[in-house]
Amino acid sequence: MATLCFFRFWLGFGIGGDYPLSATIMSEYANKKTRGAFIAAVFAMQGFGILAGGIFAMIMSAAFQAMFKAPAYEIDPIASTVPEADYLWRIILMVGAVPALLTFYWRLKMPETARYTALVAKNAKQAAADMSKVLQVDIEAEQQKVEQIAQKQKGYGLFSTVFLQRHGLHLLGTTSTWFLLDIAYYSQNLFQKDIFSAIGWIPEAKTMSAIQEVFTIARAQTLIALCSTVPGYWFTVALIDVLGRFAIQLIGFFFMTVFMFALAFPYDHWTKPDNRIGFVVMYSLTFFFANFGPNATTFVVPAEIFPARLRSTCHGISAAAGKLGAIIGAFGFLYLAQNQDKKKADAGYPAGIGVKNSLIVLGVVNLLGLLFTFLVPEAKGKSLEDLSGENEENRDGD
């Protein structure tokens, strides 16, 4: 476990750097008319990763199940987990490193963004060379013009009063919405199996062997991803430069709130055998509107509204706030969703407030996300310099 935690830490460290860099690089190389779609498309590719991971887990668990027969846990708790099952989760986890390995070389060769090189590093020649390489057109370096623009811009830092006045509320908006989103989104994601088991859509864990449980959970999660998560991503890609980031985020949080409350308040109704499919459909719609909504826009907007010298830093801060929300959502839901009767709670856990009340809490979290969205400006159709106020700085310097 210690080894796993150690390497998961470095995985988080690497992804924590990749999030802001991927978004910032795409935002600075795209034009303002299609910038949102390009950034959202980068983010949407993880949908295919989710599908690939789920399908691979199904294939491997089906193969192991065919080779290593085991009784259900309630029949024989020890024999239900065959020794070979220990290899199954390791193989599934290990294969996740393959895509990263395949792209590692090209990641090392990726140039710094031209805006950063020109305006922060003040190297017009290198910026022009990088732009020419990426866009495959000849671009002439204008060192004198770059130096003039850089001199006009006030070099305020992240912790300055100028930044606080210009972008303080924007940063509060991007961090709070990402934080609140991930509380709801990660708790729903990580505990799908518990929710589906509670309503009877998948069998109770005790009625399956360990390998059979892996297959059953992977199948359910892959189905949800295929029908709601992935389509939600690509609806955002298609419509983000039409409807705008603000509208999509509001729509997403609004319907996440509506569907969460619609699941929570009549929860006893949804647990009846005849109504389980309805629960799954509505639960899937919360994932659809998370991805055709704040899960995508919280990634896009921080890469657009902050100045070049602080763009990736502010995006990183926003993403870190999101992961803090993910931690709270994961651990909070684990404890909150426990049965209110201590005797019926999972072994080692105190009594909670139950799944129904936990879903109500998540609905309130989504509603707060909707309210904090009003702190985030619309970026549709605007240049990065207009959004960040850098054009205003240039005019003030004239």
C-alpha positions as CSV (number, residue, x, y, z in Angstrom):
1,M,0.0,0.0,0.0
2,A,2.9,2.4,0.8
3,T,4.4,1.7,-2.6
4,L,1.1,2.3,-4.3
5,C,0.6,5.6,-2.5
6,F,4.1,6.7,-3.3
7,F,3.7,6.3,-7.0
8,R,0.1,7.6,-7.0
9,F,1.5,10.8,-5.5
10,W,3.9,11.2,-8.4
11,L,1.1,10.4,-10.8
12,G,-0.8,13.3,-9.3
13,F,2.2,15.5,-9.4
14,G,2.6,14.8,-13.1
15,I,-1.1,15.2,-14.0
16,G,-1.2,18.3,-11.8
17,G,1.4,19.8,-14.2
18,D,-0.2,18.4,-17.4
19,Y,-3.7,19.9,-16.7
20,P,-2.7,23.6,-16.8
21,L,-0.1,23.1,-19.5
22,S,-2.4,21.3,-21.9
23,A,-5.2,23.8,-21.5
24,T,-2.8,26.8,-21.7
25,I,-0.9,25.5,-24.7
26,M,-4.2,24.9,-26.6
27,S,-5.7,28.3,-25.6
28,E,-2.7,30.2,-26.8
29,Y,-2.3,28.5,-30.1
30,A,-6.1,28.5,-31.0
31,N,-8.0,31.4,-32.6
32,K,-10.8,33.1,-30.6
33,K,-13.6,31.7,-32.7
34,T,-12.8,28.0,-32.1
35,R,-10.6,28.3,-29.0
36,G,-13.2,26.8,-26.6
37,A,-13.8,23.8,-28.8
38,F,-10.1,23.1,-29.1
39,I,-9.5,23.3,-25.3
40,A,-12.7,21.2,-24.6
41,A,-11.6,18.6,-27.1
42,V,-8.3,18.1,-25.3
43,F,-10.3,17.5,-22.1
44,A,-12.9,15.3,-23.9
45,M,-10.2,12.8,-24.9
46,Q,-10.3,11.5,-21.4
47,G,-13.7,10.1,-22.2
48,F,-12.2,7.7,-24.6
49,G,-9.6,6.8,-21.9
50,I,-12.5,6.1,-19.4
51,L,-14.1,3.8,-22.0
52,A,-10.8,2.1,-22.8
53,G,-10.1,1.5,-19.1
54,G,-13.5,0.0,-18.5
55,I,-13.4,-2.2,-21.5
56,F,-9.9,-3.5,-20.7
57,A,-11.0,-4.2,-17.1
58,M,-14.0,-6.2,-18.4
59,I,-11.8,-8.2,-20.8
60,M,-9.2,-9.0,-18.2
61,S,-11.7,-9.9,-15.5
62,A,-13.8,-12.1,-17.9
63,A,-10.6,-13.9,-18.8
64,F,-9.5,-14.4,-15.2
65,Q,-13.0,-15.5,-14.3
66,A,-13.0,-18.2,-17.0
67,M,-9.6,-19.5,-15.9
68,F,-9.9,-19.3,-12.1
69,K,-13.3,-20.3,-10.9
70,A,-14.4,-19.1,-7.4
71,P,-17.5,-19.3,-5.3
72,A,-19.4,-16.3,-4.0
73,Y,-18.3,-14.5,-0.9
74,E,-21.3,-15.6,1.1
75,I,-20.6,-19.3,0.3
76,D,-16.8,-19.2,1.0
77,P,-15.3,-15.8,2.0
78,I,-11.7,-17.0,1.7
79,A,-12.0,-19.0,-1.6
80,S,-14.1,-16.3,-3.2
81,T,-10.8,-14.3,-3.7
82,V,-8.5,-16.6,-5.6
83,P,-4.7,-15.7,-5.3
84,E,-4.6,-14.8,-9.0
85,A,-7.0,-11.9,-8.3
86,D,-4.1,-10.0,-6.9
87,Y,-2.6,-9.9,-10.4
88,L,-5.8,-8.7,-12.0
89,W,-5.9,-5.3,-10.4
90,R,-2.2,-4.8,-10.9
91,I,-2.4,-5.5,-14.6
92,I,-5.3,-3.1,-15.0
93,L,-3.5,-0.4,-13.1
94,M,-0.2,-1.0,-14.9
95,V,-1.7,-0.7,-18.4
96,G,-2.8,2.8,-17.6
97,A,0.9,3.8,-17.9
98,V,1.0,2.7,-21.6
99,P,-0.7,5.8,-23.1
100,A,1.6,8.1,-21.1
101,L,4.6,6.2,-22.2
102,L,3.6,6.4,-25.9
103,T,3.3,10.2,-25.7
104,F,6.3,10.9,-23.5
105,Y,8.7,11.7,-26.3
106,W,6.4,14.2,-28.0
107,R,5.6,15.8,-24.7
108,L,9.3,16.5,-24.2
109,K,9.5,18.1,-27.7
110,M,6.5,20.3,-27.2
111,P,7.6,24.0,-27.3
112,E,6.8,26.7,-24.8
113,T,3.8,28.9,-25.8
114,A,4.7,31.8,-28.0
115,R,2.9,34.3,-25.8
116,Y,5.0,33.3,-22.8
117,T,8.2,33.2,-24.8
118,A,7.5,36.7,-26.3
119,L,5.9,38.6,-23.4
120,V,7.4,37.0,-20.3
121,A,10.8,35.6,-21.6
122,K,11.0,38.6,-24.1
123,N,12.5,36.4,-26.8
124,A,10.7,37.3,-30.0
125,K,13.0,35.2,-32.2
126,Q,12.3,32.0,-30.3
127,A,8.6,32.7,-30.1
128,A,8.5,33.2,-33.9
129,A,10.4,30.0,-34.4
130,D,8.1,28.0,-32.2
131,M,5.0,29.5,-33.9
132,S,6.4,28.7,-37.3
133,K,7.1,25.1,-36.2
134,V,3.6,24.5,-34.8
135,L,1.6,26.3,-37.4
136,Q,3.9,25.4,-40.3
137,V,4.0,29.0,-41.7
138,D,6.8,31.5,-41.8
139,I,6.6,34.1,-39.1
140,E,9.0,37.0,-38.7
141,A,10.4,37.9,-35.3
142,E,9.6,41.5,-34.2
143,Q,11.9,41.9,-31.2
144,Q,11.4,45.6,-30.9
145,K,7.6,45.5,-31.0
146,V,7.6,42.7,-28.4
147,E,9.9,44.7,-26.1
148,Q,7.6,47.7,-26.4
149,I,4.5,45.7,-25.5
150,A,6.4,44.0,-22.6
151,Q,7.5,47.4,-21.2
152,K,3.9,48.8,-21.4
153,Q,2.5,45.9,-19.4
154,K,2.7,46.3,-15.7
155,G,4.4,43.2,-14.2
156,Y,2.1,42.6,-11.3
157,G,2.4,39.3,-9.5
158,L,-0.1,36.7,-8.2
159,F,-0.1,38.1,-4.7
160,S,-0.3,41.8,-5.6
161,T,-3.2,44.1,-5.0
162,V,-3.4,44.8,-8.8
163,F,-4.1,41.1,-9.4
164,L,-6.6,41.0,-6.6
165,Q,-8.5,43.9,-8.0
166,R,-8.4,42.7,-11.6
167,H,-8.7,38.9,-11.2
168,G,-9.4,38.2,-7.6
169,L,-13.1,37.4,-8.1
170,H,-12.3,35.5,-11.3
171,L,-9.9,33.2,-9.4
172,L,-12.4,32.8,-6.6
173,G,-15.0,31.8,-9.3
174,T,-12.8,29.3,-11.1
175,T,-11.5,27.7,-7.8
176,S,-14.9,27.5,-6.1
177,T,-16.8,26.1,-9.0
178,W,-14.1,23.5,-9.7
179,F,-14.0,22.7,-6.0
180,L,-17.7,22.3,-5.7
181,L,-18.0,20.3,-8.9
182,D,-15.4,17.8,-7.9
183,I,-17.1,17.2,-4.5
184,A,-20.2,16.0,-6.3
185,Y,-18.6,14.5,-9.4
186,Y,-15.9,12.4,-7.7
187,S,-18.2,11.1,-5.0
188,Q,-20.7,10.0,-7.7
189,N,-17.9,8.4,-9.7
190,L,-16.1,6.6,-7.0
191,F,-19.2,5.2,-5.3
192,Q,-21.3,4.2,-8.3
193,K,-21.0,0.6,-7.2
194,D,-22.4,1.4,-3.8
195,I,-25.3,3.4,-5.2
196,F,-26.1,0.8,-7.8
197,S,-25.9,-2.0,-5.3
198,A,-28.1,0.0,-2.9
199,I,-30.9,0.3,-5.5
200,G,-30.4,-3.3,-6.6
201,W,-29.2,-2.6,-10.2
202,I,-26.1,-4.8,-9.6
203,P,-26.0,-7.7,-7.1
204,E,-24.7,-7.3,-3.6
205,A,-20.9,-7.9,-3.3
206,K,-21.4,-10.9,-1.0
207,T,-23.3,-12.7,-3.8
208,M,-20.2,-12.6,-6.1
209,S,-16.6,-13.6,-6.2
210,A,-13.9,-10.9,-6.2
211,I,-13.2,-11.3,-9.9
212,Q,-16.9,-11.4,-10.8
213,E,-17.4,-8.2,-8.9
214,V,-14.7,-6.4,-10.9
215,F,-16.4,-7.4,-14.1
216,T,-19.9,-6.4,-12.9
217,I,-18.8,-3.0,-11.7
218,A,-16.6,-2.3,-14.8
219,R,-19.6,-3.2,-17.0
220,A,-21.9,-0.9,-15.2
221,Q,-19.5,2.0,-15.1
222,T,-18.6,1.6,-18.8
223,L,-22.3,1.6,-19.7
224,I,-22.8,4.9,-17.8
225,A,-19.7,6.4,-19.5
226,L,-20.8,5.2,-23.0
227,C,-24.3,6.5,-22.7
228,S,-23.8,9.8,-20.7
229,T,-20.2,10.8,-19.8
230,V,-18.7,10.6,-23.3
231,P,-21.6,12.2,-25.2
232,G,-21.6,15.0,-22.6
233,Y,-18.0,15.8,-23.4
234,W,-18.6,16.1,-27.1
235,F,-21.8,18.1,-26.8
236,T,-19.6,20.7,-25.0
237,V,-17.0,20.6,-27.8
238,A,-19.8,21.1,-30.4
239,L,-21.6,23.9,-28.6
240,I,-19.1,25.8,-26.4
241,D,-18.4,28.4,-29.0
242,V,-22.0,28.7,-29.8
243,L,-23.7,28.9,-26.4
244,G,-20.6,30.1,-24.5
245,R,-18.8,28.8,-21.4
246,F,-21.0,30.7,-18.9
247,A,-24.3,29.3,-20.3
248,I,-23.1,25.7,-20.5
249,Q,-21.8,25.8,-17.0
250,L,-25.1,27.2,-15.7
251,I,-27.1,24.7,-17.6
252,G,-24.8,21.9,-16.3
253,F,-25.0,22.8,-12.7
254,F,-28.7,23.5,-12.9
255,F,-29.6,20.1,-14.3
256,M,-27.2,18.3,-12.0
257,T,-29.0,20.0,-9.1
258,V,-32.5,19.1,-10.5
259,F,-31.6,15.4,-11.2
260,M,-29.8,15.0,-7.9
261,F,-32.8,16.3,-6.0
262,A,-35.2,14.2,-8.2
263,L,-33.2,11.1,-7.2
264,A,-32.9,12.0,-3.5
265,F,-36.3,13.1,-2.3
266,P,-38.3,10.2,-3.8
267,Y,-35.4,7.8,-3.1
268,D,-37.6,5.0,-1.7
269,H,-39.6,5.1,-4.9
270,W,-36.4,4.5,-7.0
271,T,-35.3,1.5,-4.9
272,K,-38.3,-0.5,-5.9
273,P,-37.5,-3.2,-8.5
274,D,-39.7,-1.8,-11.2
275,N,-38.2,1.7,-11.0
276,R,-34.5,0.9,-10.9
277,I,-33.9,1.6,-14.6
278,G,-35.5,5.0,-14.1
279,F,-33.0,5.7,-11.4
280,V,-30.1,4.6,-13.6
281,V,-31.3,6.8,-16.4
282,M,-31.6,9.9,-14.2
283,Y,-28.3,9.1,-12.5
284,S,-26.7,8.9,-16.0
285,L,-28.1,12.3,-16.9
286,T,-26.3,13.9,-13.9
287,F,-23.0,12.6,-15.6
288,F,-24.2,13.9,-19.0
289,F,-24.8,17.4,-17.6
290,A,-21.6,17.3,-15.6
291,N,-19.6,16.9,-18.8
292,F,-22.0,19.0,-20.9
293,G,-21.4,21.5,-18.2
294,P,-18.9,22.4,-15.4
295,N,-16.6,19.4,-15.7
296,A,-15.5,20.7,-19.1
297,T,-15.9,24.4,-18.6
298,T,-14.0,24.5,-15.4
299,F,-11.1,23.2,-17.4
300,V,-11.5,25.6,-20.3
301,V,-12.2,29.0,-18.6
302,P,-9.0,29.3,-16.4
303,A,-6.9,28.9,-19.5
304,E,-8.6,32.0,-21.1
305,I,-9.2,34.7,-18.5
306,F,-5.9,35.3,-16.8
307,P,-2.8,37.1,-18.1
308,A,-0.1,35.1,-20.0
309,R,2.5,35.3,-17.2
310,L,0.0,33.9,-14.7
311,R,-2.3,31.8,-16.9
312,S,-0.9,28.3,-16.2
313,T,-0.4,29.2,-12.5
314,C,-4.0,30.2,-12.0
315,H,-5.2,27.2,-13.9
316,G,-3.1,25.0,-11.7
317,I,-4.6,26.7,-8.6
318,S,-8.1,26.1,-9.9
319,A,-7.3,22.5,-10.7
320,A,-5.8,22.0,-7.2
321,A,-9.0,23.4,-5.6
322,G,-10.9,20.8,-7.7
323,K,-8.8,18.0,-6.4
324,L,-9.3,19.2,-2.8
325,G,-13.0,18.9,-3.5
326,A,-12.4,15.4,-4.9
327,I,-10.8,14.3,-1.7
328,I,-13.6,15.8,0.4
329,G,-16.2,14.2,-1.9
330,A,-14.5,10.8,-1.8
331,F,-14.0,10.6,2.0
332,G,-17.1,12.5,2.8
333,F,-19.5,10.4,0.8
334,L,-17.9,7.2,2.0
335,Y,-18.8,8.1,5.6
336,L,-22.1,10.1,4.9
337,A,-23.6,7.3,2.8
338,Q,-23.4,4.7,5.5
339,N,-26.6,3.4,6.8
340,Q,-28.2,5.4,9.7
341,D,-28.4,2.2,11.6
342,K,-24.9,1.4,13.0
343,K,-25.6,-2.3,12.7
344,K,-26.2,-2.0,9.0
345,A,-23.2,0.2,8.3
346,D,-20.1,-1.3,6.6
347,A,-17.6,-2.9,9.0
348,G,-15.3,-0.4,10.6
349,Y,-17.5,2.7,9.7
350,P,-19.7,4.7,12.0
351,A,-23.4,5.3,11.2
352,G,-23.9,7.9,8.4
353,I,-26.9,9.8,7.1
354,G,-27.8,7.2,4.4
355,V,-27.7,7.4,0.6
356,K,-30.8,9.5,0.3
357,N,-29.6,12.3,2.5
358,S,-26.1,12.1,0.9
359,L,-27.7,12.7,-2.5
360,I,-29.5,15.7,-1.0
361,V,-26.2,17.1,0.2
362,L,-24.7,16.6,-3.3
363,G,-27.7,18.5,-4.7
364,V,-27.0,21.4,-2.4
365,V,-23.3,21.4,-3.5
366,N,-24.3,21.5,-7.1
367,L,-26.6,24.5,-6.4
368,L,-23.7,26.3,-4.7
369,G,-21.7,25.7,-7.9
370,L,-24.4,27.3,-9.9
371,L,-24.3,30.4,-7.7
372,F,-20.5,30.7,-7.8
373,T,-20.6,30.5,-11.6
374,F,-21.8,34.1,-11.7
375,L,-18.2,35.1,-10.6
376,V,-16.8,33.6,-13.8
377,P,-16.8,35.9,-16.9
378,E,-17.8,34.8,-20.4
379,A,-14.9,34.2,-22.8
380,K,-16.7,33.4,-26.0
381,G,-15.4,35.3,-29.0
382,K,-12.9,37.4,-27.1
383,S,-9.2,37.5,-27.4
384,L,-7.0,36.3,-24.5
385,E,-5.6,39.8,-24.2
386,D,-9.1,41.4,-23.9
387,L,-10.1,38.8,-21.3
388,S,-7.0,39.2,-19.2
389,G,-6.9,43.0,-19.5
390,E,-3.5,43.0,-21.2
391,N,-4.8,45.1,-24.1
392,E,-6.0,47.6,-21.5
393,E,-2.5,47.7,-20.1
394,N,-1.0,48.3,-23.5
395,R,-3.4,51.2,-24.1
396,D,-2.5,52.7,-20.7
397,G,1.2,52.5,-21.6
398,D,0.7,54.6,-24.8
